[in-house]
């Protein structure tokens, strides 16, 4: 990371772009101003915020969101402001987007053992896209009241005491019961983006331990009681299988199938492909958006969500084996990478496990990306980071020794990732005893355009004898 600057020059690109957006649109009528208000205001406010509050990353992220909106809306705005002004807005927004990414790269900490990312225009665009997504996550995060925060703290204190007494913090694997395979699985044929697949559903059967805080609340989340998965399969169930675990805010076929290139895995590589839906996501969501209720100060709901994810994934493994599947690999992206790594600490009979751009430390992500004012309030009430880390240990891939042999563990990640810092991934690499690891020069959302990630997946499939 470069030395921090009190007045980073990149911020002026955001200021200028925001001012021009508002000035051009304001002179072109009410309709144009309505189109320009959001990208213009976000860029201007962000640029000023970076100049005045240079150590607040949220100011930078909202600038990236405004610049990205500016790029997307510049040409449509031409209908109201004219072609030449629209092209000017497009150029300024693109420059502001690159400046936002450059700010992110400037503040990216170097990590020992991870190749440093050399600044480049394409890389700046990738990191800015990551920041824009973080801004959207921030906007979608539900607000927690003081009374809810007090309940979070009380449950966390109780959980630490109970988990310690039961020995779960010392031996996290003992926290996880071994489930039986799914039996009665319903299947409905569906189609998304030209891809035919089956929508599987059945009863999850998961329940937190009787003594766990928040048990009754979790059992009251009706959508999580059912397990769901997308399935692309061949007539022969004895073919190799690949379980693909989606990321945060995903769990929809139009998102999951393209992210994993599921049709290619089935048609070109000959795999049976199962894409389970994580608790609180997709058809299992409990809020307005997929993933609502996962990341936040409610640590016990995160524990229950991850414990149920392991329960369901292990039941899906049993179901596949009951179909005749013997060679089964696991591939996760982002939060799915976290779950793939955690599953590797509970199940050793996997052909391979691939942790792609993986989250590895939920507590650190909350404190890195959560709203600072809410975190400060919750810390004042007693929601201490160290206590959250201890309780989340029972569902941490860094607390479980991997059972999959080292030669069948694989990792790929971006050295400029803004969602999952490289230091988090490096911790998993160390914990996994330096398995085959690819660091591509890129960010989180751009993993699909980097050949290194695809090569690492192909190597893993060959090593697990899922492909030749």
MIZA-218492 format. One record per residue (C-alpha): residue number from 1; x, y, z. Coordinates in steps of 0.02 Angstrom, whole numbers, plus 50000, padded with zeros to 5 digits. Layout:
% MIZA-218492
NUM;X;Y;Z
...
% end
This chain:
% MIZA-218492
1;50000;50000;50000
2;50064;50173;49957
3;50084;50300;50097
4;49911;50372;50133
5;49881;50547;50069
6;49772;50672;50158
7;49710;50741;49992
8;49724;50599;49864
9;49723;50677;49689
10;49609;50541;49620
11;49467;50614;49721
12;49461;50766;49606
13;49407;50656;49460
14;49252;50612;49561
15;49220;50794;49608
16;49235;50856;49429
17;49129;50716;49356
18;48994;50742;49487
19;48988;50929;49459
20;48978;50911;49270
21;48841;50781;49283
22;48735;50895;49391
23;48774;51052;49290
24;48740;50976;49118
25;48582;50888;49172
26;48521;51037;49272
27;48529;51144;49116
28;48433;51016;49013
29;48268;51004;49105
30;48186;50907;49245
31;48194;50737;49160
32;48381;50750;49130
33;48411;50807;49308
34;48315;50657;49376
35;48426;50541;49275
36;48583;50632;49330
37;48542;50660;49512
38;48600;50491;49577
39;48766;50467;49484
40;48808;50652;49496
41;48770;50668;49681
42;48860;50506;49727
43;49017;50555;49632
44;49020;50732;49700
45;48984;50681;49879
46;49111;50540;49871
47;49248;50650;49799
48;49220;50782;49933
49;49207;50646;50064
50;49373;50569;50013
51;49456;50740;50019
52;49385;50780;50192
53;49367;50605;50266
54;49512;50523;50179
55;49519;50374;50298
56;49336;50321;50274
57;49329;50185;50142
58;49140;50201;50126
59;49160;50372;50044
60;49268;50292;49910
61;49146;50149;49883
62;48998;50261;49852
63;49101;50356;49725
64;49135;50194;49633
65;48948;50159;49632
66;48909;50333;49567
67;49042;50320;49432
68;48980;50150;49376
69;48803;50218;49366
70;48871;50364;49267
71;48951;50247;49140
72;48788;50149;49122
73;48673;50302;49113
74;48779;50422;49009
75;48720;50367;48838
76;48536;50350;48888
77;48551;50526;48959
78;48596;50581;48784
79;48413;50574;48740
80;48387;50722;48855
81;48553;50817;48849
82;48616;50779;48673
83;48752;50666;48604
84;48904;50776;48636
85;48865;50810;48820
86;48823;50625;48842
87;48994;50575;48774
88;49075;50700;48893
89;48980;50624;49040
90;49032;50450;48985
91;49217;50498;48976
92;49212;50587;49144
93;49120;50442;49228
94;49245;50317;49157
95;49388;50425;49223
96;49302;50435;49393
97;49279;50246;49394
98;49463;50220;49358
99;49508;50348;49493
100;49399;50256;49619
101;49488;50094;49577
102;49657;50179;49591
103;49609;50241;49764
104;49564;50062;49813
105;49729;49996;49746
106;49824;50132;49839
107;49745;50072;50001
108;49765;49885;49970
109;49886;49815;50097
110;50029;49706;50029
111;50027;49529;50098
112;50183;49422;50121
113;50185;49282;49995
114;50055;49364;49882
115;50115;49448;49722
116;50081;49634;49725
117;49958;49703;49598
118;50039;49825;49477
119;49922;49973;49443
120;49836;49962;49274
121;49679;50035;49197
122;49587;49869;49186
123;49634;49824;49363
124;49569;49993;49425
125;49403;49957;49341
126;49394;49787;49426
127;49430;49855;49599
128;49304;49996;49572
129;49172;49866;49527
130;49210;49776;49691
131;49190;49940;49785
132;49026;49978;49696
133;48959;49808;49750
134;49012;49842;49930
135;48916;50006;49923
136;48761;49913;49865
137;48784;49787;50005
138;48796;49932;50126
139;48635;50009;50061
140;48544;49842;50074
141;48602;49803;50251
142;48453;49806;50370
143;48463;49928;50513
144;48469;49850;50687
145;48390;49942;50833
146;48471;49965;51002
147;48357;49833;51078
148;48408;49709;50942
149;48590;49750;50974
150;48567;49717;51159
151;48489;49548;51117
152;48637;49508;51002
153;48758;49543;51144
154;48660;49441;51272
155;48652;49291;51155
156;48836;49306;51113
157;48886;49306;51296
158;48775;49156;51331
159;48840;49063;51178
160;49021;49088;51228
161;48984;49014;51399
162;48886;48866;51333
163;49003;48828;51189
164;49152;48831;51308
165;49064;48717;51432
166;49020;48590;51297
167;49197;48588;51228
168;49142;48650;51058
169;49267;48793;51055
170;49410;48675;51092
171;49350;48544;50967
172;49239;48632;50839
173;49210;48472;50740
174;49109;48404;50888
175;48983;48546;50862
176;48926;48466;50698
177;48813;48313;50702
178;48827;48187;50560
179;48663;48186;50463
180;48580;48050;50361
181;48559;48071;50171
182;48409;48159;50097
183;48275;48033;50049
184;48114;48109;49982
185;48177;48238;49857
186;48053;48325;49742
187;48107;48378;49568
188;48033;48510;49452
189;48101;48546;49278
190;48147;48727;49248
191;48239;48835;49123
192;48345;48991;49148
193;48445;49089;49019
194;48427;48947;48896
195;48487;48813;49018
196;48375;48668;49069
197;48392;48608;49247
198;48298;48527;49389
199;48244;48617;49546
200;48262;48495;49691
201;48180;48523;49860
202;48155;48426;50020
203;48146;48447;50208
204;48312;48502;50283
205;48284;48424;50454
206;48411;48538;50535
207;48387;48607;50711
208;48513;48696;50823
209;48567;48608;50982
210;48434;48622;51119
211;48546;48732;51225
212;48598;48853;51087
213;48543;49035;51105
214;48428;49090;50964
215;48368;48912;50930
216;48182;48952;50932
217;48205;49108;50826
218;48301;49009;50695
219;48171;48870;50692
220;48041;49006;50663
221;48120;49052;50496
222;48002;48944;50392
223;48094;48959;50223
224;48254;48885;50296
225;48166;48723;50344
226;48168;48666;50163
227;48328;48624;50068
228;48341;48674;49885
229;48464;48643;49744
230;48482;48664;49556
231;48533;48505;49465
232;48607;48476;49291
233;48634;48291;49267
234;48660;48152;49142
235;48562;47991;49132
236;48709;47900;49212
237;48719;47946;49398
238;48885;47854;49408
239;48971;47995;49313
240;49080;48112;49418
241;48986;48245;49517
242;49032;48424;49558
243;48945;48519;49698
244;48951;48706;49663
245;48918;48821;49813
246;48863;48998;49775
247;48913;49162;49857
248;48829;49293;49964
249;48669;49370;49893
250;48660;49235;49758
251;48550;49079;49760
252;48454;49120;49601
253;48472;49012;49444
254;48503;49163;49331
255;48651;49208;49442
256;48716;49037;49496
257;48716;48944;49330
258;48820;49074;49234
259;48938;49105;49381
260;48991;48923;49380
261;48967;48897;49193
262;48861;48750;49246
263;48803;48701;49072
264;48984;48689;49013
265;49027;48580;49163
266;48884;48464;49117
267;48888;48463;48928
268;49074;48484;48887
269;49156;48405;49039
270;49025;48269;49066
271;48992;48307;49250
272;48833;48293;49350
273;48820;48465;49431
274;48727;48503;49593
275;48709;48683;49653
276;48639;48684;49831
277;48558;48843;49899
278;48631;48907;50061
279;48515;48951;50207
280;48442;49128;50198
281;48470;49134;50009
282;48361;49116;49856
283;48202;49018;49893
284;48263;49005;50074
285;48272;49192;50103
286;48185;49268;50253
287;48199;49451;50200
288;48166;49554;50047
289;48333;49511;49968
290;48427;49349;49952
291;48554;49338;50093
292;48464;49457;50212
293;48505;49408;50391
294;48673;49328;50356
295;48805;49462;50376
296;48778;49576;50524
297;48790;49591;50711
298;48676;49441;50741
299;48818;49319;50764
300;48708;49175;50821
301;48606;49180;50660
302;48771;49168;50565
303;48819;49017;50671
304;48651;48933;50637
305;48660;48974;50451
306;48832;48897;50433
307;48791;48746;50541
308;48637;48714;50435
309;48738;48739;50276
310;48855;48599;50332
311;48708;48489;50382
312;48624;48513;50213
313;48782;48493;50110
314;48824;48331;50198
315;48646;48269;50168
316;48664;48313;49983
317;48827;48215;49980
318;48736;48065;50051
319;48597;48086;49923
320;48722;48088;49780
321;48805;47931;49845
322;48635;47848;49859
323;48609;47888;49673
324;48768;47793;49633
325;48891;47937;49631
326;49064;47893;49697
327;49178;48032;49635
328;49118;48198;49705
329;49211;48363;49701
330;49164;48526;49785
331;49188;48700;49712
332;49139;48858;49803
333;49148;49043;49760
334;49164;49183;49889
335;49048;49135;50033
336;49033;48970;49941
337;49223;48955;49953
338;49205;48976;50140
339;49079;48835;50145
340;49184;48724;50032
341;49333;48748;50148
342;49227;48715;50302
343;49155;48558;50223
344;49332;48496;50189
345;49358;48498;50378
346;49210;48381;50404
347;49212;48267;50251
348;49370;48179;50193
349;49297;48073;50052
350;49294;48211;49923
351;49380;48194;49755
352;49439;48374;49767
353;49392;48539;49848
354;49414;48708;49763
355;49401;48867;49866
356;49379;49007;49740
357;49400;49189;49796
358;49354;49119;49968
359;49296;49211;50121
360;49385;49137;50271
361;49350;49250;50422
362;49170;49309;50445
363;49211;49418;50595
364;49348;49510;50504
365;49232;49541;50356
366;49099;49616;50470
367;49224;49734;50550
368;49301;49778;50382
369;49140;49812;50285
370;49008;49848;50417
371;48943;50024;50453
372;49066;50102;50573
373;48936;50195;50678
374;48835;50037;50709
375;48991;49937;50751
376;49045;50071;50874
377;48873;50069;50956
378;48871;49878;50967
379;49048;49874;51037
380;48993;50000;51168
381;48851;49882;51215
382;48971;49735;51229
383;48979;49656;51056
384;49167;49631;51061
385;49258;49567;50908
386;49359;49441;51008
387;49201;49362;51080
388;49121;49352;50907
389;49278;49267;50840
390;49272;49139;50980
391;49090;49095;50953
392;49108;49087;50763
393;49254;48968;50786
394;49132;48821;50783
395;49095;48860;50599
396;49266;48924;50546
397;49366;48832;50413
398;49523;48898;50498
399;49478;48804;50658
400;49455;48633;50578
401;49597;48526;50513
402;49563;48485;50330
403;49517;48303;50302
404;49537;48308;50113
405;49718;48264;50069
406;49829;48413;50029
407;49854;48361;49847
408;49667;48374;49819
409;49648;48549;49895
410;49651;48700;49779
411;49635;48888;49799
412;49623;49034;49680
413;49603;49217;49724
414;49636;49394;49665
415;49777;49496;49738
416;49673;49656;49723
417;49511;49585;49793
418;49413;49718;49888
419;49277;49603;49957
420;49391;49467;50025
421;49563;49540;50064
422;49711;49436;50006
423;49768;49418;50187
424;49610;49317;50225
425;49644;49197;50082
426;49828;49185;50131
427;49772;49127;50303
428;49677;48982;50224
429;49825;48939;50114
430;49936;48927;50268
431;49805;48827;50363
432;49789;48708;50216
433;49979;48682;50215
434;50014;48778;50054
435;49908;48681;49929
436;49904;48719;49743
437;49861;48905;49739
438;49838;49029;49598
439;49845;49217;49628
440;49778;49310;49479
441;49802;49497;49457
442;49624;49553;49480
443;49481;49584;49598
444;49332;49485;49664
445;49198;49508;49532
446;49320;49488;49389
447;49378;49311;49431
448;49287;49242;49278
449;49393;49338;49153
450;49559;49277;49222
451;49634;49122;49144
452;49725;49077;49304
453;49562;49041;49395
454;49499;48929;49254
455;49665;48836;49247
456;49662;48804;49433
457;49486;48732;49423
458;49536;48622;49275
459;49688;48560;49371
460;49579;48518;49522
461;49455;48421;49416
462;49595;48319;49340
463;49677;48288;49508
464;49511;48226;49577
465;49489;48115;49423
466;49327;48203;49381
467;49393;48242;49207
468;49535;48172;49104
% end
